[in-house]
Amino acid sequence: MFSLHVDTARTWRGGQNQVLLTVLGLRAQGHRTALVAHPGGELRRRAAEGLDLIPIASSGEMDLRAAWQLSRVLRSLGPTVVQAHDAHAVAMVALARSLGRLDPLPRFVVSRRVDFHIRRNAFSRWKYGQVDMFLCASDAIRTMLVADGVPAERTTTVHDGIDLDHVAAAPRLDVQAELWLPSGAPIVGNVAALVPHKGHRYLIKAAAEVVRQVPDARFVIVGEGELESALRKQIKDLHLARHVLLAGFRPDALSLQKGFDLFAMSSVTEGMGSVLLDAMAIGQAIVATRAGGIPEVVIHDQTGVLVPTRDAQALAASIVTLLGDPARRAELGAAARERVQASFSVERMVQATLDAYARLVDTPLATGTDRPAVVG
């Protein structure tokens, strides 16, 4: 099986980590892979050794130059499957397949890791109408796609995976020393892009209540994004400058995360939340919202605590309870580690991906009027 993978992002988030795990995992099983990535992006930098890398920069959904470059790559390499891993990549692949006069036409697979509705404009209908199979990171995403008009037979759930050996090998940073925080202060951590659906404003609002009850608690939020200025203002307005730290993008985020006493995730919507797998593999207790696919990962009161979305009071109450109960944190963390080892290994994710590829290759290619429509 020869698969070509396309990701257009310049930044490094959970999705890019899953791309790299997929490509490396397929190669480890003896399958040929190639990766198209942004020439100045973090994914290309981290994947620089041992991979067939093709640098293509996309400036947006209608970048015909990038699509033409990709069409030449597809003609030259002739992959069995081409998999798009983000929204701009979907457009690039759809356009490239149309421009390329490809024979045979590679099967078109899309990774869907967000629980956002598909847009109902003509271009979205066209590009997603080309897709042979959607690999959904959670059942919640799959349900949403089907509700949006994607035929169920063109969807399958492939939960994100985690490289357990990589997590185990990462060194542990002393968060207090690294970030100049008080020695011994309990650390509530979060790793996520500073974007609206991650719900950081609710986490910061919860922090105000937590520090009222646990004055030495500190919150460390690792990530960058469009809401940084707004969140800094909220922190200032709530007089939390000593208690909530926006640590920015950290290439050593996993090592920093190992130093958290508790992991908190405040998402309003969430496809799955692959960073939760890191916390579980570390053996970290988790407080998270019930957004999207999170309940498929964190089992309430068994491997973590789940609270309603947009409920800062419930988030704060659960954080306070767990900060005051180290034994319960250890119990939840141990159960979380067992669950991630049993159900979310990278090997399981790669095998599920291969199974989806095999089903596609064994199925006659539907074209034109034979293909069911997408999005009414």
C-alpha positions as CSV (number, residue, x, y, z in Angstrom):
1,M,0.0,0.0,0.0
2,F,1.5,3.4,-1.1
3,S,-0.2,6.4,0.6
4,L,0.6,10.0,0.2
5,H,-0.3,12.3,3.0
6,V,-1.0,16.1,2.7
7,D,-1.0,18.6,5.6
8,T,-0.8,22.3,4.9
9,A,-0.4,23.7,8.5
10,R,2.6,25.7,9.5
11,T,2.0,25.3,13.2
12,W,2.2,22.2,15.4
13,R,-0.9,21.0,17.0
14,G,-2.5,17.6,17.8
15,G,-3.5,17.1,14.2
16,Q,0.1,17.4,12.9
17,N,1.3,15.0,15.6
18,Q,-1.3,12.4,14.3
19,V,-0.1,12.9,10.8
20,L,3.5,12.2,11.7
21,L,2.4,9.2,13.9
22,T,0.4,7.8,10.9
23,V,3.2,8.2,8.4
24,L,5.8,6.7,10.6
25,G,3.5,3.9,11.8
26,L,2.7,2.9,8.2
27,R,6.4,2.9,7.3
28,A,7.2,0.8,10.3
29,Q,4.8,-1.9,9.0
30,G,6.5,-1.9,5.6
31,H,4.2,0.3,3.6
32,R,5.5,3.1,1.4
33,T,4.5,6.6,2.4
34,A,5.2,10.2,1.3
35,L,4.4,13.4,3.0
36,V,3.4,16.8,1.5
37,A,3.9,19.5,4.1
38,H,4.4,23.3,4.3
39,P,8.1,24.0,3.6
40,G,8.3,26.4,6.6
41,G,6.1,24.3,8.9
42,E,6.8,22.5,12.1
43,L,5.6,19.2,10.7
44,R,8.2,19.3,8.0
45,R,10.9,20.2,10.5
46,R,10.1,17.3,12.8
47,A,9.7,14.8,10.0
48,A,12.9,15.8,8.2
49,E,14.7,12.5,8.7
50,G,13.9,9.2,7.0
51,L,10.7,10.3,5.2
52,D,9.9,11.1,1.5
53,L,9.1,14.8,1.9
54,I,7.6,17.0,-0.7
55,P,7.4,20.7,0.3
56,I,4.4,22.6,-1.0
57,A,3.0,25.8,0.5
58,S,-0.7,26.4,0.2
59,S,-2.1,30.0,0.6
60,G,-5.7,28.9,0.9
61,E,-8.5,26.8,-0.4
62,M,-8.3,28.1,-4.0
63,D,-4.5,28.0,-4.4
64,L,-4.4,26.6,-8.0
65,R,-0.6,26.8,-8.1
66,A,-0.3,24.5,-5.1
67,A,-2.9,22.2,-6.5
68,W,-1.0,22.0,-9.8
69,Q,2.2,21.2,-8.0
70,L,0.4,18.4,-6.1
71,S,-1.1,17.1,-9.3
72,R,2.4,16.7,-10.8
73,V,3.4,14.8,-7.6
74,L,0.4,12.5,-7.9
75,R,1.2,11.8,-11.6
76,S,4.9,11.1,-10.8
77,L,4.5,9.0,-7.7
78,G,1.2,7.2,-8.4
79,P,0.0,6.5,-4.8
80,T,-2.8,4.1,-4.2
81,V,-4.3,6.4,-1.6
82,V,-3.9,10.2,-1.0
83,Q,-5.0,11.3,2.5
84,A,-5.7,15.0,3.3
85,H,-5.3,15.9,7.0
86,D,-6.7,19.4,7.2
87,A,-9.3,21.5,5.5
88,H,-7.0,23.3,3.0
89,A,-5.4,20.0,2.2
90,V,-8.9,18.6,1.2
91,A,-9.3,21.5,-1.3
92,M,-5.7,21.0,-2.6
93,V,-6.2,17.3,-3.2
94,A,-9.6,17.7,-4.7
95,L,-8.3,20.3,-7.2
96,A,-5.1,18.3,-7.9
97,R,-7.2,15.2,-8.8
98,S,-9.3,17.2,-11.2
99,L,-6.3,18.9,-12.8
100,G,-4.0,15.9,-13.0
101,R,-5.6,13.5,-15.6
102,L,-4.7,10.7,-13.3
103,D,-5.0,7.0,-14.4
104,P,-5.6,5.2,-12.1
105,L,-7.2,7.8,-9.9
106,P,-5.8,7.5,-6.3
107,R,-8.4,6.8,-3.6
108,F,-9.2,10.0,-1.7
109,V,-9.2,9.8,2.1
110,V,-9.9,12.7,4.6
111,S,-9.0,12.8,8.2
112,R,-11.7,14.6,10.2
113,R,-10.5,15.6,13.6
114,V,-12.9,18.5,14.4
115,D,-16.5,18.5,15.3
116,F,-17.4,21.5,13.2
117,H,-20.3,21.3,10.7
118,I,-19.3,21.1,7.0
119,R,-20.0,24.4,5.3
120,R,-23.0,24.3,2.9
121,N,-21.5,26.4,0.1
122,A,-21.0,25.0,-3.4
123,F,-17.2,24.6,-3.2
124,S,-17.5,22.6,0.1
125,R,-20.1,20.4,-1.5
126,W,-17.8,19.9,-4.5
127,K,-14.6,19.1,-2.7
128,Y,-16.1,16.9,0.0
129,G,-18.1,15.2,-2.8
130,Q,-14.8,13.8,-4.2
131,V,-13.9,12.0,-0.9
132,D,-14.0,8.2,-0.9
133,M,-13.7,7.8,2.9
134,F,-13.7,10.1,6.0
135,L,-11.6,8.8,8.8
136,C,-13.2,10.3,11.9
137,A,-11.3,10.8,15.1
138,S,-14.4,10.0,17.2
139,D,-17.9,8.6,16.9
140,A,-19.1,12.2,17.7
141,I,-17.5,13.5,14.5
142,R,-18.8,10.6,12.5
143,T,-22.4,11.3,13.7
144,M,-22.1,15.0,12.8
145,L,-20.8,14.2,9.3
146,V,-23.7,11.8,8.6
147,A,-26.1,14.5,9.9
148,D,-24.5,17.0,7.5
149,G,-25.3,14.7,4.6
150,V,-22.2,12.5,4.2
151,P,-23.3,9.0,3.4
152,A,-22.6,6.7,6.4
153,E,-20.8,4.1,4.3
154,R,-18.2,6.8,3.4
155,T,-17.3,7.3,7.1
156,T,-15.5,5.3,9.7
157,T,-14.1,6.0,13.1
158,V,-10.4,5.8,13.7
159,H,-9.5,7.1,17.1
160,D,-6.3,9.0,17.4
161,G,-3.3,7.1,18.8
162,I,-0.3,7.8,20.9
163,D,3.3,6.6,20.8
164,L,3.6,5.3,24.4
165,D,7.3,4.7,24.1
166,H,7.8,8.3,23.0
167,V,5.8,9.6,26.0
168,A,7.7,7.4,28.4
169,A,11.1,8.5,27.0
170,A,10.4,12.3,27.3
171,P,12.2,13.9,30.2
172,R,10.2,15.5,33.0
173,L,10.7,19.2,33.5
174,D,10.4,20.9,36.9
175,V,7.6,23.2,36.0
176,Q,8.1,25.5,39.0
177,A,11.8,25.9,38.3
178,E,11.4,26.2,34.5
179,L,8.7,28.9,34.7
180,W,9.8,30.6,37.9
181,L,6.8,29.6,39.9
182,P,6.7,29.1,43.7
183,S,8.4,25.9,44.8
184,G,5.8,23.3,45.8
185,A,2.8,25.1,44.2
186,P,0.2,22.7,42.8
187,I,0.1,23.0,39.0
188,V,-3.1,22.8,36.9
189,G,-2.0,22.5,33.3
190,N,-3.6,22.9,29.9
191,V,-2.0,22.4,26.4
192,A,-4.1,23.8,23.6
193,A,-4.1,26.4,20.9
194,L,-5.6,29.7,22.1
195,V,-8.7,29.6,19.8
196,P,-12.3,30.0,20.7
197,H,-13.4,26.4,20.8
198,K,-10.8,25.4,23.4
199,G,-12.8,27.4,26.0
200,H,-9.9,29.0,27.8
201,R,-12.0,31.9,29.0
202,Y,-14.0,29.4,31.1
203,L,-10.8,27.9,32.4
204,I,-9.5,31.3,33.5
205,K,-12.8,32.1,35.1
206,A,-12.6,28.8,36.9
207,A,-9.0,29.7,38.0
208,A,-10.3,32.7,39.9
209,E,-12.5,30.5,42.0
210,V,-9.8,27.8,42.5
211,V,-7.2,30.3,43.8
212,R,-9.8,31.7,46.2
213,Q,-10.0,28.3,47.8
214,V,-6.4,27.0,47.0
215,P,-4.3,30.2,47.1
216,D,-1.0,28.6,46.2
217,A,-2.4,26.9,43.0
218,R,-1.0,28.0,39.7
219,F,-2.4,27.5,36.2
220,V,-0.1,26.9,33.2
221,I,-1.6,27.2,29.7
222,V,0.7,26.0,26.9
223,G,-0.1,27.2,23.4
224,E,-0.4,30.1,21.1
225,G,-3.2,31.6,19.0
226,E,-5.5,34.4,18.1
227,L,-7.0,34.8,21.6
228,E,-3.8,35.5,23.4
229,S,-4.4,39.3,23.8
230,A,-8.0,38.7,25.0
231,L,-7.0,36.1,27.5
232,R,-4.2,38.2,28.9
233,K,-6.7,41.0,29.4
234,Q,-9.1,38.6,31.2
235,I,-6.2,37.4,33.4
236,K,-5.4,41.0,34.3
237,D,-9.1,42.0,34.9
238,L,-9.5,39.0,37.3
239,H,-6.2,39.9,39.1
240,L,-4.8,36.5,38.2
241,A,-1.4,37.6,36.9
242,R,0.4,35.7,39.7
243,H,-1.7,32.6,39.3
244,V,-2.3,32.1,35.5
245,L,0.6,31.9,33.1
246,L,0.3,31.8,29.3
247,A,3.5,29.9,28.5
248,G,3.2,30.2,24.7
249,F,4.2,27.5,22.2
250,R,6.7,25.0,23.7
251,P,8.4,22.4,21.5
252,D,9.0,20.6,24.9
253,A,5.3,20.7,25.8
254,L,5.2,17.0,26.7
255,S,8.1,17.4,29.1
256,L,6.5,20.4,30.7
257,Q,3.2,18.5,30.9
258,K,4.8,15.7,32.9
259,G,5.3,18.2,35.7
260,F,1.6,19.1,36.0
261,D,-0.3,17.9,39.1
262,L,-3.6,17.9,37.2
263,F,-4.6,18.3,33.6
264,A,-7.6,20.5,32.7
265,M,-9.4,20.8,29.4
266,S,-12.1,23.4,29.0
267,S,-13.1,22.9,25.3
268,V,-16.5,24.0,24.1
269,T,-16.3,21.8,21.1
270,E,-13.7,19.1,20.6
271,G,-13.3,16.3,18.0
272,M,-11.4,14.1,20.4
273,G,-8.6,16.0,22.2
274,S,-5.5,13.9,21.5
275,V,-3.6,15.8,24.1
276,L,-5.7,13.9,26.6
277,L,-4.0,10.8,25.5
278,D,-0.7,12.3,26.5
279,A,-2.1,13.1,30.0
280,M,-3.4,9.6,30.3
281,A,-0.2,8.0,29.2
282,I,1.7,10.1,31.8
283,G,-0.8,8.9,34.4
284,Q,-2.2,12.3,35.1
285,A,-5.6,13.0,36.6
286,I,-7.9,14.9,34.2
287,V,-10.8,17.3,34.5
288,A,-12.4,17.9,31.1
289,T,-15.6,19.0,29.6
290,R,-18.1,16.7,27.9
291,A,-17.5,18.3,24.5
292,G,-17.6,16.2,21.3
293,G,-15.5,13.1,21.5
294,I,-14.0,13.7,24.9
295,P,-16.3,11.2,26.7
296,E,-15.1,8.5,24.3
297,V,-11.6,9.0,25.8
298,V,-12.2,10.0,29.4
299,I,-14.6,7.8,31.4
300,H,-16.2,9.9,34.0
301,D,-15.2,9.0,37.6
302,Q,-13.0,6.2,36.3
303,T,-10.2,7.8,34.3
304,G,-11.0,11.4,35.0
305,V,-13.8,13.8,35.8
306,L,-16.1,15.3,33.2
307,V,-18.1,18.5,33.6
308,P,-20.6,20.4,31.4
309,T,-19.2,22.8,28.7
310,R,-19.1,26.5,29.5
311,D,-19.5,25.8,33.2
312,A,-16.7,27.5,35.0
313,Q,-18.1,26.7,38.4
314,A,-18.3,23.0,37.8
315,L,-14.8,23.1,36.4
316,A,-13.5,24.9,39.4
317,A,-15.2,22.6,41.9
318,S,-13.8,19.5,40.3
319,I,-10.3,21.0,40.2
320,V,-10.4,22.0,43.8
321,T,-11.7,18.6,44.9
322,L,-8.8,16.8,43.1
323,L,-6.1,19.2,44.2
324,G,-7.2,18.4,47.7
325,D,-7.1,14.6,47.2
326,P,-3.7,13.3,46.0
327,A,-4.8,9.7,46.4
328,R,-7.8,10.1,44.1
329,R,-5.6,11.8,41.5
330,A,-3.2,8.9,41.6
331,E,-6.1,6.4,41.3
332,L,-7.6,8.2,38.3
333,G,-4.2,8.6,36.7
334,A,-3.4,4.9,37.0
335,A,-6.7,3.9,35.5
336,A,-6.2,6.4,32.7
337,R,-2.8,4.9,31.9
338,E,-4.3,1.4,31.6
339,R,-7.0,2.7,29.3
340,V,-4.7,4.5,26.9
341,Q,-2.4,1.4,26.7
342,A,-5.3,-0.9,26.0
343,S,-7.3,1.3,23.6
344,F,-5.4,4.2,22.1
345,S,-1.9,2.9,21.0
346,V,-0.5,4.2,17.8
347,E,-0.4,0.6,16.5
348,R,-4.2,0.3,16.9
349,M,-4.7,3.6,15.1
350,V,-2.4,2.6,12.2
351,Q,-4.0,-0.8,11.8
352,A,-7.5,0.8,11.7
353,T,-6.2,3.2,9.0
354,L,-4.8,0.3,7.0
355,D,-8.1,-1.6,7.3
356,A,-10.0,1.5,5.9
357,Y,-7.5,1.7,3.0
358,A,-8.0,-2.0,2.3
359,R,-11.8,-1.7,2.2
360,L,-11.4,1.2,-0.3
361,V,-9.0,-0.6,-2.6
362,D,-11.3,-3.7,-2.7
363,T,-14.3,-1.5,-3.6
364,P,-15.0,-0.4,-7.2
365,L,-14.4,3.3,-7.6
366,A,-17.6,5.3,-7.8
367,T,-17.7,8.3,-10.1
368,G,-20.2,10.7,-11.5
369,T,-23.8,9.7,-10.9
370,D,-22.7,6.5,-9.2
371,R,-21.4,8.5,-6.2
372,P,-23.9,9.6,-3.5
373,A,-24.1,13.3,-2.9
374,V,-22.6,15.1,0.0
375,V,-24.4,17.8,1.9
376,G,-27.8,18.7,0.7
